[in-house]
Amino acid sequence: MWTYFSEWLQFGVRWLHVVTAIAWIGSSFYFIALDLGLRKPHGTPPEGVGGEAWQVHGGGFYHIQKYMVAPAHMPEDLTWFKWESYATWLSGFALLFLVYYVGADLYLIDRSVADLPVWGASIIGMAGLALGWIVYDFICKSPLKGNDTALLAVLFVYVVLASFIFAQLFSGRGAMLHTGAMIATLMTANVFLIIIPNQKIVVADLKAGRVPEARLGAEAKQRSLHNNYLTLPVIFLMLSNHYPLAFATQWNWLIAGLVLLMGAVIRHFFNTMHKTHQKLWWCWAVAGLLFAAVITLSGAPGWRASPQAQAALPRIEGDPGRALMTSSHFAEAEGVVLSRCSMCHAREPLWPGLAHAPKAIYLETPEDIVHNARLIDAQSVRSHAMPPGNVTGLEPDERQLLARWIASGDGRWRP
């Protein structure tokens, strides 16, 4: 029942993650656009007001004023925008744990890249997220903090370097996902450790009758702007695990770097438009060229281990792997998989139009088939998700045969 339960648990957590991410991204984009779109107040504004905006939505008009530091008196009702960020990170980490750490042998570890134990790969992944924040925060607090251009250039190099290191340790899918998770961790840590604490200090100063430091607001605004420019790349990296042409190439770390630049120029277009109403169409031309470079890199030459490395991969040991390999049903199950699945799930796919096996899952050798038994169970026995559209004609009795073989791994058969 673990396969059945875990699939729905992952689905539920993923649903939560997507919903909270939409809320966070929406509020982030809105407030950056609002901040950049503020105009000099008409007439004599209240003391401390540096800009205002009139907006219309939902049948009503909104008059918004921004205090550059803080109002003279703190209002009774104050809305804090933080839980969208926290919920997104917590649900994302839960999904990372369920898919990439619990299923590390399938999704995180590529033994042709690095022969890591499951526990070791998981610890490296989590340590990478924590170290990512430590280094990023150090850079932001260095003398570079007063030069936004230099700071962003160093941060770009840092993220690309981190992506390259992940690619030397994990599978292509795992490397891209952890690059995105590291960026997401930086973004949430900015909210949790910089933006919200600074705002709480300002609130406490006001209540105590002290004048808040303008530095606190400027620092929070800088981190918020970083989050804004990182949003589009992190979405790409999180979606990349569904597309082998994004992650299943030796250049995946470089693709991550190009996506960082793409996201930056696209956000620059919108941020400039909100601030000055000027539309920098050249940003889209640059983004298009960068995307063309990504497409080119995705096919050169692919994430394929050498025949020697494949031969060196260890066989599945222990139960239920050994039982599956020696099962009396295995020969028939292998025949079904080879005839219905392996034309796509091959190191050199035979299906027209496929350059890589879907999700880099291979079903060619006995070891491949046993190694992916849980996925076969989820995709072709418990559900009819595979083959997609049943294009290869997998028959009901063949699915039953696969069910009998998989059940032989734990001594039970599901009728």
C-alpha positions in Angstrom: 0.0 0.0 0.0 3.0 2.4 0.3 3.0 3.0 -3.4 -0.7 3.9 -3.4 -0.4 6.1 -0.3 2.8 7.8 -1.2 1.5 8.8 -4.7 -1.5 10.5 -3.1 0.6 12.1 -0.4 3.0 13.5 -3.0 0.0 14.8 -5.0 -1.6 16.5 -2.0 1.7 18.1 -0.9 2.4 19.2 -4.5 -1.1 20.8 -4.7 -0.5 22.7 -1.5 2.9 23.8 -2.7 1.6 25.1 -6.0 -1.3 27.0 -4.3 0.9 28.7 -1.7 3.5 29.5 -4.4 0.8 31.2 -6.5 -0.1 33.3 -3.4 3.5 34.2 -2.7 4.4 35.1 -6.2 1.3 37.0 -6.7 1.8 39.2 -3.6 5.5 39.6 -4.5 4.8 40.8 -8.1 2.0 43.0 -6.9 4.0 44.9 -4.2 7.1 45.3 -6.5 4.8 46.7 -9.2 3.0 48.9 -6.7 6.3 50.2 -5.2 7.7 51.0 -8.7 4.4 52.6 -9.8 4.2 55.1 -6.9 3.9 58.7 -7.9 4.5 62.0 -6.1 1.5 62.7 -3.9 -0.9 65.5 -5.0 -1.4 68.4 -2.6 0.0 68.2 0.9 0.4 64.5 1.9 0.7 63.3 5.5 4.2 63.5 7.0 6.4 60.7 5.8 4.4 59.8 2.7 6.8 59.5 -0.2 4.4 58.2 -2.9 0.9 57.2 -3.7 -1.1 55.2 -6.2 -4.7 55.0 -7.4 -5.9 51.6 -8.5 -9.2 50.1 -9.5 -10.2 46.5 -9.0 -13.3 44.5 -8.3 -15.6 47.4 -8.9 -13.9 49.7 -6.4 -11.2 52.3 -6.2 -8.1 52.1 -3.9 -6.0 55.0 -2.8 -2.6 53.7 -1.6 0.0 55.7 0.2 3.5 54.6 1.1 5.4 55.8 4.1 9.1 55.8 3.3 10.1 54.7 6.8 6.9 54.4 9.0 3.8 56.4 9.9 3.9 58.6 13.0 1.4 56.3 14.8 1.1 52.5 14.3 -2.4 51.5 13.1 -4.4 48.9 15.1 -4.8 46.6 12.1 -1.6 45.7 10.3 -1.4 42.9 7.7 1.9 41.0 7.5 2.7 39.3 4.2 4.9 36.4 5.3 2.8 33.2 5.6 2.6 32.8 1.8 6.4 32.5 1.7 6.7 30.2 4.8 4.0 27.9 3.6 5.6 27.7 0.1 9.0 26.7 1.5 7.6 24.2 4.1 5.4 22.5 1.5 8.3 22.5 -1.0 10.7 21.0 1.4 8.1 18.3 2.3 7.8 17.5 -1.4 11.6 17.5 -1.8 11.8 15.0 1.1 9.1 12.7 -0.1 10.3 12.6 -3.7 14.0 13.1 -3.7 15.1 11.9 -0.3 12.7 9.0 0.3 13.1 8.1 -3.3 16.7 9.1 -3.6 17.8 5.8 -5.3 15.4 6.7 -8.2 15.4 10.5 -8.5 18.5 11.9 -6.7 21.3 9.4 -7.2 22.9 8.6 -10.5 25.7 6.1 -9.8 27.4 6.9 -13.1 27.8 10.5 -11.7 28.6 9.7 -8.0 28.1 6.5 -6.1 26.4 8.0 -3.1 24.5 6.2 -0.4 20.9 7.3 0.0 21.6 8.9 3.4 24.7 10.6 2.1 23.0 12.1 -0.9 20.1 13.3 1.3 22.5 15.0 3.8 24.4 16.6 1.0 21.2 18.0 -0.5 20.0 19.5 2.8 23.4 20.8 3.6 23.6 22.5 0.2 20.4 24.4 1.0 21.7 25.6 4.3 25.1 26.5 3.0 23.5 28.3 0.1 21.9 30.8 2.4 25.0 31.3 4.6 27.1 32.2 1.6 24.4 34.4 0.0 23.8 36.3 3.2 27.5 36.9 3.6 27.8 38.3 0.1 24.8 40.6 0.7 26.4 42.0 3.9 29.8 42.4 2.3 31.1 45.8 1.0 29.3 44.9 -2.3 25.9 45.7 -0.7 26.2 49.3 -1.8 26.7 48.4 -5.5 23.7 46.6 -6.8 25.3 45.7 -10.2 28.4 44.2 -8.7 26.4 42.4 -6.1 24.1 40.8 -8.6 27.0 39.8 -10.8 28.7 38.0 -7.9 25.4 36.4 -6.9 24.9 35.1 -10.5 28.3 33.5 -10.5 27.7 32.0 -7.1 24.4 30.3 -8.1 25.9 29.0 -11.4 28.8 27.5 -9.4 26.4 25.9 -6.9 24.5 24.4 -9.8 27.7 23.0 -11.3 28.6 21.4 -8.0 25.2 19.8 -7.7 25.6 18.4 -11.2 28.8 16.7 -10.1 27.0 14.9 -7.3 23.4 14.2 -8.3 21.4 13.0 -11.2 20.5 15.7 -13.7 17.0 15.9 -12.3 18.3 16.1 -8.7 20.9 18.8 -9.6 18.4 21.1 -11.3 15.8 20.6 -8.6 18.3 21.3 -5.8 19.5 24.5 -7.6 15.9 25.7 -7.6 15.4 24.6 -4.0 18.5 26.5 -2.9 17.2 29.7 -4.6 13.8 29.2 -3.0 15.5 28.8 0.4 17.4 32.1 -0.1 14.1 33.8 -1.0 12.2 32.5 2.0 15.2 33.1 4.3 15.2 36.7 3.1 11.6 37.0 4.3 12.1 35.1 7.5 15.5 36.4 8.6 15.7 39.9 7.1 12.5 41.5 5.8 10.1 40.5 8.6 12.6 41.0 11.5 13.5 44.5 10.1 9.8 45.4 9.9 9.3 44.2 13.4 12.1 46.4 14.7 10.4 49.4 13.0 7.1 48.6 14.5 8.7 48.2 18.0 10.5 51.5 17.6 7.3 53.3 16.7 5.4 51.8 19.7 8.3 52.9 21.9 8.3 56.4 20.5 11.7 56.0 18.8 12.5 57.1 15.2 13.1 53.9 13.1 16.3 53.6 11.1 15.8 54.1 7.4 18.6 51.5 6.9 16.2 48.7 8.0 13.7 49.5 5.2 16.4 49.9 2.6 17.9 46.5 3.4 14.5 44.8 3.4 13.7 46.4 0.0 16.9 45.2 -1.5 16.2 41.6 -0.4 12.6 41.9 -1.7 14.0 43.0 -5.1 16.3 40.0 -5.2 13.3 37.7 -4.6 11.5 39.5 -7.4 14.3 38.8 -9.9 14.7 35.2 -8.8 11.1 34.2 -9.1 11.0 33.3 -12.8 14.2 31.2 -12.7 13.1 29.2 -9.6 9.8 28.3 -11.3 11.7 27.1 -14.4 14.0 25.0 -12.2 11.1 23.5 -10.3 9.3 22.5 -13.5 12.5 21.2 -15.2 12.2 17.8 -13.5 9.2 17.0 -15.8 11.3 17.7 -19.0 14.4 15.6 -19.7 15.6 18.0 -22.3 16.0 20.5 -19.5 17.8 18.3 -16.9 19.1 15.3 -18.8 22.2 16.9 -20.3 25.7 17.5 -19.2 25.1 21.2 -19.6 22.2 21.4 -17.2 24.2 23.6 -14.8 24.8 26.1 -17.7 21.2 26.0 -18.7 20.4 27.0 -15.1 22.7 30.0 -15.5 21.1 31.1 -18.7 17.6 30.8 -17.2 18.8 33.1 -14.4 19.7 35.7 -17.0 16.4 35.1 -18.9 14.4 35.6 -15.7 16.3 38.8 -14.9 15.8 40.5 -18.3 12.1 39.6 -18.3 11.6 41.0 -14.8 13.6 44.1 -15.9 11.1 44.7 -18.7 8.1 44.7 -16.3 9.8 46.5 -13.5 10.9 49.3 -15.9 7.4 49.5 -17.4 5.8 49.8 -13.9 8.3 52.5 -12.9 8.6 54.6 -16.1 5.9 53.3 -18.4 8.8 52.7 -20.9 8.7 49.3 -22.6 12.2 47.9 -23.3 11.4 45.5 -26.1 15.0 44.5 -26.4 14.6 42.5 -23.2 12.4 40.1 -25.0 14.9 39.7 -27.9 17.7 38.9 -25.3 15.4 36.5 -23.5 14.6 34.8 -26.9 18.3 34.4 -27.7 19.0 33.0 -24.3 16.2 30.5 -24.7 17.5 29.5 -28.1 20.9 28.8 -26.4 19.1 26.7 -23.8 17.4 24.7 -26.5 20.7 24.2 -28.3 22.5 23.0 -25.1 19.7 20.6 -24.3 20.7 18.4 -27.2 24.4 18.4 -26.8 25.0 15.5 -26.3 22.7 14.4 -23.6 23.0 12.8 -20.2 24.0 9.3 -21.1 26.4 7.1 -19.1 29.1 5.1 -21.0 28.4 1.4 -21.6 31.3 0.7 -19.1 29.6 2.8 -16.4 26.2 1.2 -17.1 27.8 -2.3 -16.8 29.3 -1.3 -13.4 26.0 -0.4 -11.9 25.2 -2.7 -9.0 22.3 -5.1 -9.1 19.4 -4.5 -6.7 20.2 -6.5 -3.5 18.0 -7.7 -0.8 14.2 -7.9 -0.6 12.0 -7.2 -2.5 14.6 -6.6 -5.3 16.1 -10.1 -5.1 12.7 -11.7 -5.0 11.6 -9.7 -8.0 14.7 -10.7 -10.0 14.3 -14.4 -9.2 10.5 -14.5 -9.4 8.9 -17.1 -11.7 6.9 -14.3 -13.1 9.9 -12.2 -14.0 10.5 -13.6 -17.5 7.0 -12.8 -18.6 7.0 -9.4 -17.0 10.3 -8.6 -18.7 8.8 -9.5 -22.0 5.8 -7.2 -21.4 8.1 -4.3 -20.5 10.5 -4.8 -23.4 7.6 -5.0 -25.9 5.5 -2.2 -24.5 7.8 0.2 -22.8 11.5 -0.1 -23.8 11.1 1.6 -27.2 10.7 4.9 -25.4 12.5 4.1 -22.1 15.8 3.3 -23.7 19.2 4.9 -23.7 18.8 5.4 -27.4 15.0 5.6 -27.8 13.5 4.0 -30.9 10.2 6.0 -30.7 10.1 8.7 -33.4 10.7 12.2 -32.1 12.3 11.1 -28.7 15.9 12.1 -28.1 15.9 11.0 -24.5 13.9 8.5 -22.4 11.0 10.2 -20.7 12.2 11.4 -17.3 15.5 9.6 -17.9 13.9 6.3 -16.8 15.4 3.3 -18.6 13.6 -0.1 -19.0 16.0 -2.1 -21.1 17.9 -4.5 -18.8 16.7 -6.8 -16.0 18.4 -4.5 -13.5 16.6 -1.5 -15.0 13.2 -3.2 -14.8 13.7 -4.4 -11.2 15.1 -1.0 -10.1 11.9 0.8 -11.5 9.4 -1.8 -10.3 7.7 0.7 -8.0 7.2 3.2 -10.8 5.9 0.4 -13.1 3.5 -0.5 -10.3 2.3 3.1 -9.9 2.1 4.0 -13.6 1.0 0.7 -15.3 -0.6 -1.5 -12.6 -2.4 0.7 -10.1 -3.2 3.2 -12.8 -3.2 3.3 -16.6 -1.0 6.4 -16.8 1.6 4.5 -18.8 1.9 4.0 -21.7 0.5 7.5 -22.4 -2.8 7.0 -24.2 -1.9 3.3 -24.3 -0.1 4.0 -27.5 1.7 0.6 -27.4 -1.5 -1.4 -26.6 -0.7 -2.7 -23.1 -3.5 -5.3 -22.6 -5.4 -5.8 -19.3 -4.1 -9.3 -18.9 -0.5 -7.9 -19.3 -1.2 -5.4 -16.5 -2.4 -8.3 -14.4 0.8 -10.2 -15.2 2.9 -7.2 -14.1 0.8 -7.1 -10.9 1.5 -10.7 -10.1 5.3 -10.2 -10.7 5.4 -7.1 -8.5 3.4 -8.8 -5.8 5.9 -11.7 -5.8 8.5 -9.3 -4.4 6.6 -9.2 -1.1 4.9 -12.6 -1.3 1.4 -11.2 -1.9 -0.6 -11.0 -5.0 -3.3 -8.3 -5.6 -6.1 -9.9 -7.7 
